[in-house]
Amino acid sequence: MKFENSLNVILNDHQLSSELRDIALKVVNDERVTNEEAILLFDQGSLSFVGSLANYIRERKHGNKTYFNRNFHIEPTNICLYTCTFCSYSRLIKKREEGWEYTHEEIMDIVRKYDGVPVTEVHIVGGVLPQYDVKFYTGLFKSIKAHRPELHVKALTPVEYHYIFKKDKISYEDGMKLMMDSGLDSMPGGGAEIFDPEIRDQIAGGKCSGEQWLRIHEIWHELGMRSNATMLYGHIEAYRHRVDHLDKLRQLQDKTGGFQTFIPLKFRNENNQLSHLTESSVVEDLKNYAISRIYLDNFDHIKSYWPMIGRDMAQLSLAFGVDDIDGTIDDTTKIYSMAGSEEQNPALSTEELVKMIKRVGRTPIERGTLYNVVRDYTDVVFESDNEYKGYLSLPVLHDY
């Protein structure tokens, strides 16, 4: 069913409120949704309603294209000074025997392991410790670039930058310029959690504030560079806190245009101080993707992070506004497997990712970190294309 037919069904549904009908018309006319309307979508919008609108926006922006990249993660340490209540990953310094702390050379050994492998990005993020300072990271970025100049370095969150700049007594402006000059190519979106200070203090007290997170990204954008954004949802926040978070991102994007993609991050409740909380349902997860797509009209991309939500859920999300499912990853990433994510050893080959995307009627596009097209897999046929590997195989979801 084409969207126009879905829209007619929506507009002719006598049980649909006039407020929801007005939102649908706004989406079709490419008009901005207000904060109050976004909260209304969370409170009253059905999954099929918000999904139809989000999928329309997704296809208006990208058609059938679904993006992924070939990347690998390095986590220098899981020892951390901070004690975020939602975190299942980090270990306190007093329990550092339970964790790992890689040296400069050990990290470079991981980078060298991918020599000859057609990866395009290394993603570096981890815990916060005094020895991982400005000198350590500038030296690391320079070494990576000297070894493999074409490898895109996407590294560290404002949480890490705030700490190391404060420790070295340098400004955000000087610090980010130094990182850029040392080989940093882009910033990931982590550490945003929820910007509202009341909620943030309860789940991530002590680390950089929401305002500081936004300011570091703003400075990075002012240097002409790009970054991602995230939101941790499904814990103690209310819908109004989610919308406030999205609003602050949308305002900064209006100002700088430097964000590439938004990644909603699902709270997982294993092995952390919030284990008593029930995780959000599949319906809630899909609604959150959809409403994020509807609200963030100035963001080009919405990404679902398959290692956190699982492969089947990532495929489903492609019908709810998502156009990117991240990359091949490799099993060096432990952050979400330690929190009870669906993927305990997250790694997929390019072939597996392509097949995941094709099985739900989408077009796989391998991208670089900055969304340059590396390869279109529309007509690529693998020898094992007729083999079923256990991933979701559904009718073409974008025709619902």
N, C-alpha and C positions, 0 to 999 in steps of 0.2 A: 504494500500500500504506500503510495507516495504521500509526502507530508501534506500536500494540499488537501487530500482526502481526509487525513487525520485531523487537519485543522477544521474542516467542515463538520466532522463529528463533534469536535470540542465546542465549536461555536453554536451548534444546534443541540447541545446537551442542556436540557432545561434544568437539570439538577446542578449545573455548574454555576457558581456564584458570578456575579457581574465583575467582582474584583479579579478573579482568576481569568475570566474572559478578556478583561482589559490587559492583563499581563501577557496573555497569548498574542494579542494584537500588537503590543509593544515589541515583542520578540520578532514577529514577522516584519514589522516596519523598522527593525534595527534601531530601536529606541532603548535608552538606558532604564534599567529596573532600579527602583529606589530601595533603600534599606528596609522600609516598612513592607514593601512588596516581597522582598526576599524572605523576610520572617514569615510572611503569610504563606509563601510556597512551602517552607518547612512545616508549618503548622497544618495547612489545609490541602496542599497540592498532593494529588495521588502520584504514585510512582509512574504510572503510564502517562500522566499529564506532564510532569516535569521532564520525564524521559523523552517524550515527543518533542518538546521545545528544545531541549539540549541537543538532541540528535539533529534537529533542523539547523541549529547554529553550527554544529560540528561539520555538517556536510556543506553548509554555505561557505565555511572557511576552507575546508580541506577536501571536500568530496569524500571519496572512499579511502583516501590515503591514511595509513597508520604507520607511524614512525618508530624506529628503534635504532640503536647504535651498538657497535662492538666496543665494549669497555671492560675495565677491571677496577676493582676497589682495593685500596690499601688503607688499613686502619692502624696507624702507628702505635696506638695503645688503647687499652680499655680501662686504664687507671685514670681516675678523674678527681679533681678537687671538689667538684660540685656533687650534690646529692639530690638530683631530680627524682621526685617520687614516682614518676611514670617509667623510669629507666630500668631496664632489665640487663643492660649491657655493661655498664661501668662497675668498677670495683674501687672502693675507697683506698687511699694510700695505705691505711693500716692493714688492708687485706691484699696488698699488691702481689703476694705470692700466688693469688688466684688468677692473675692477669698476665699481660705481656707488655713489654716496652721495647719496641724495635729501635735499633740504632740507625744512623744515617746509612751505613753500609748494608744493613739488613733490608732496609726499604729499597735500596738500589738493586739488591739481589732479586727482589720481587719484580722490579721493573725489567731487569735483564731477562727474567724468565720468559717474558713475552717477546723477546727479540725474534723477528721472523714471523710473528703472529700478526694478522692484519687488524689489530685493535687501533682505534683512533683516539681513545680517551682514557686517562687514569683519573679516578675519583678518590681524593684523599680527605678523610675526615676521621676524627677519633676523640679520645678524651683530652682533658686539659691538665697538663703537668708543667712545672717550672722549667724543666730541661728542654721542652719543646717551645723554644722562644723564637724571636724574630730572626736571630742568626741561624738557628737550626733550619727554619723553613725557607728562608731566602737561599741558604746553601743547598738545600734539597731541591728546590725548584730549578736552580741553576744547573745542578748535576743532571737532573732529568732531561733538561733541554739540551745540554751538551752531549748526552748519550743518544737521545732520540728527538731531534728538533721538531719533527712534525707531530709528535704526540701531544694532544691537547691536555693541559693540566687544569683540572677543575678541583679546587681544593679549599678546605676550611670554611667554617661558618663564622658569622659575626661573634658568636660566643668565644671562639678561639682567638679571633683577631682582637676583640675587646680586651681580653686578658693579656695577650702578649704585648700589645701596644701600651697598655697601662703599666705593665711590668718594666718595659724599656723606656717609659716616659716619653713617648712620641705621640703625636696627634694621629687621629684617624686618617686625615688627609695625607700626611707624610707616610704613614704606614702602608696605606693601600697603594700609593704611588711606588713605594719601594718593592712591594710584592709584585706589582705589574712589571716593573723593570727587571725583576729576578726570574720572570718566566710564567707567572700566574696568568692563565688565559681566561678563566671565568670562575664564578662562585656558585656552589650548590645552594640549595634553599633551606638547609637544615637550621635548627636552633630557633625557628620562629615560634614554635609551640602555639600558644594563644597570647595575643598582645595585651588583652585586658589585664591591668596590673593586679587586680584582686585574684583572678584565676592564676595568672602567671606566678605570683608569689607563693601560691599553694602547691603548684606542681614543679616549679623550676626556680625557686627563690635563690638569690645570690648571684646568678649569672646575669648577663647583660639584659637590660630592659627591652621592651618592645620598641620604644623610641630609639634606643641605641642600635638595635638590629636594623631598623629602617634607615637610620642615618648612615650606617656603614654601607648598605646597598646603594643609597643615594650617591654617596661619594664615589663608589665604584662606577656607577652609571655616568657620573659627570666626567670620568676619565675616558668615556667612550666604550666601556666594557659592558658585558652582559652577565646576568645572573638568573637564578631560579628562585621560586618562593614556595613555601610549604605552610600547612596548618595541621597541627595535631588535634584530632577531634575524637569524640566518643568517650570522654572521661567525666569530668565534673562540670564542664561548660554547658551553658544553655545556648539555644539557637541565636539569641541576640549577641552572644559573645562571638559566635562564628561569623555572623554578618558584620560585626564591628571589625573583626580581623580582616575580612575580605574588603571592607570599605577602605581600610588604611592601605592595603596593597593597591587597590584600584586608584586611590588618590596619588600614591607615589608613581604609579605607572602613567597616569595622566601627566605628571610633571616631568618624568625622565624618559619613559619608553624603554627602559633598560631590562625589564623582566622578559624572559623568553617563555617560561612555562610555569604553571601552578600545579603542585602535587599535594593533594589531600593525603595525610598520613593517618592511618587508622591506629588508635590506641590498642595495644595488645596487653593482656592482663597477667601474663605469667611472670613469676620471679621478680616482682617489684612491689613497692609499698601501696599500690592501688589494686592489688590482686582481688580485693573484695568487690570491685566494680564489675558489672556485666558488660561484655563487649557489645558494640553496636551490631545490629542485625544486617544481613545482606541487603534488605530493603533500605535500611537507613544509609548504608554505604553508597548504594547506587543513587539514592536521592541527593546525597551530599555531592557526589560527582556532578550530577545533573544541575543542581542549583549553583554550584561553583561556575559551571560553564555558562549558565544564563546570566549570572551577576557580573562576572569578570569579562565584560565586553571588549576591553582593551588588551587582553592577554591573547596571544596567538594560539597557545597550546595548553591543553590540560592533560596531565600524565597520571596514569595509574602505575604504581610501583609493584610489579608482579611478585617480587620476593616477599613482600609483606602480605599481600592479599591472596596469593595463589594464582595459578595459571588459568583455571576456569573462571574465577572472578575477574581477572584481567580481561579475558575475552568478553565477558558480559558487559564490562564497563564501556566497551567500544560502542555500545548502543545508547550510552547515557552521557554523551558529550566528550568522552576521552578520545584523543587521537594519537597518543604516544604511550608505549608500555615499557619504556626504558630500554635496557640492553641485555647483553649476554652476561654481564655482572662477574661471574666466577665466584667460587665458594670461599674466597677470602673475606667476604662480607659476613659478619656475625651479629650485627646489631639487632636484626629482627628475628633471626632464628632463635636467639637467646630469650626473646620475649614471647615465644610461642607462635610465630608466624607459620603460614601454611608450608613454606619452603625451608626445610632444615638444612639443606645443602644447595643454596641457590646458584645454579649455573645452567645456562641454556646455550646450545650451539646456534649459529645463525640459521641453520636449516630448521631447527625446532621452533625458533621464533617466527620464521616465515610461515611455517605450517600452522602455527597457532592463529596467526592473523588471517590466513587464507580460509581457514575452516569456518570463520564467521563472516565470510563474504567481503572482507576488506582487502585493500591493496598494500602489501608490505613495501615500505620505503626505508632503506638503510640511510641514515643521516650522519653527518658530523655533529659535534656538540652544538654548533651554531645553526643547525638545521639546513646546512648545505646538503644537497642530495648526493650520496655516494653511489647508490645503486637502486634501481627500480626492479623489484622481484616479480613483477606481474607475470612475465612469461618464463620465469625460471622454473624448470622441472627437475626435481631430485629423483634419484633412482628409487628411493623408498617412499615416493609420494602416495602409494596405495596402502602403505602400512599405517595402522592406527596405533598411536603411542599412548593413548589414555587421556588425551586432552579433549576438551569440549568440542563437539562437532554439531553445529546447530544450523538451522536455516539462516538465510541472510538476515541478520538482526536489524540492519538499517532499514529494512522494508516493513517494519512493524507499524 
